[in-house]
Amino acid sequence: MDDNFRSQDRPSCINITAIIQAHEILMYQKFLFSLVLLPLGLLPACGFVSHQSIYEGVRGNEKAKTTGTPQKPSALPNYDQYEKEREVLKNKFLDKENRTL
């Protein structure tokens, strides 16, 4: 009777061990998958270029063109001043356009 009990118990132990191993493999695969996805999710942030950075690049390029020449550079305003001037012009244009309609 004792041998019969052990033979019935043994397959269930093997099944439990196999389930635990399968679970560990699955958890490891999820871990690896998340390790791959995290850098891919952050990758677009590396290429983010703002309007301000483009404007400042153009502004710096214009200053560099006139370096070492007697020509006085046309001083472009900083980005905040540029935005204010742009908003004023845009509002004037929209007001003028609304009057014509």
C-alpha positions in Angstrom: 0.0 0.0 0.0 2.9 2.3 0.8 4.4 1.7 -2.7 1.1 2.4 -4.4 0.8 5.8 -2.6 4.4 6.8 -3.6 3.8 5.9 -7.3 0.7 8.1 -7.3 2.4 11.0 -5.6 5.5 11.0 -7.8 3.8 12.1 -11.1 2.1 15.0 -9.4 5.5 16.2 -8.0 7.0 16.0 -11.5 4.0 18.0 -12.9 4.5 20.7 -10.2 8.2 20.9 -10.9 7.5 21.2 -14.6 4.9 24.0 -13.9 7.3 25.9 -11.7 10.1 25.6 -14.3 7.7 26.8 -17.1 6.6 29.7 -14.9 10.3 30.7 -14.3 11.0 30.5 -18.0 7.9 32.7 -18.7 8.9 35.2 -16.1 12.5 35.4 -17.6 11.1 35.9 -21.1 8.9 38.7 -19.8 11.9 40.3 -18.1 14.0 40.1 -21.3 11.1 41.5 -23.4 10.7 44.5 -21.0 14.4 45.1 -21.1 14.2 45.3 -24.9 11.1 47.5 -25.0 12.3 50.0 -22.4 15.1 51.4 -24.5 13.0 51.3 -27.7 10.3 53.3 -25.9 12.9 56.0 -24.8 14.6 56.1 -28.2 12.3 58.8 -29.7 13.2 61.2 -26.9 16.8 61.2 -28.2 15.7 62.6 -31.5 13.3 65.2 -30.2 14.0 68.6 -31.8 12.1 71.6 -30.6 11.3 74.8 -32.5 13.4 76.7 -30.1 16.5 74.6 -30.8 16.1 75.0 -34.5 15.7 78.8 -34.2 18.7 79.0 -31.9 20.8 77.0 -34.4 19.8 79.3 -37.2 20.6 82.3 -35.0 24.0 80.9 -34.2 24.7 80.1 -37.8 23.9 83.7 -38.8 26.2 85.1 -36.2 29.0 82.7 -37.3 28.7 83.8 -41.0 29.7 87.4 -40.1 32.5 86.5 -37.7 35.8 88.0 -38.9 34.2 90.3 -41.5 33.5 94.0 -41.3 29.8 93.3 -42.0 27.7 93.8 -39.0 25.4 90.8 -38.3 21.7 91.3 -38.4 21.0 90.5 -34.8 18.2 88.0 -34.5 16.3 88.3 -31.3 16.3 85.5 -28.7 13.5 82.8 -29.1 11.2 84.4 -26.5 11.3 87.7 -28.2 10.8 86.0 -31.6 7.7 84.2 -30.3 6.2 87.4 -29.0 6.8 89.2 -32.3 5.3 86.3 -34.2 2.2 86.2 -32.0 1.6 89.9 -32.6 2.0 89.5 -36.4 -0.2 86.5 -36.4 -3.0 88.3 -34.5 -2.8 91.3 -36.8 -3.1 89.0 -39.8 -6.0 87.1 -38.4 -7.8 90.4 -37.4 -7.3 91.7 -41.0 -8.5 88.5 -42.5 -11.6 88.5 -40.3 -12.5 92.0 -41.3 -12.4 91.1 -45.0 -14.8 88.2 -44.5 
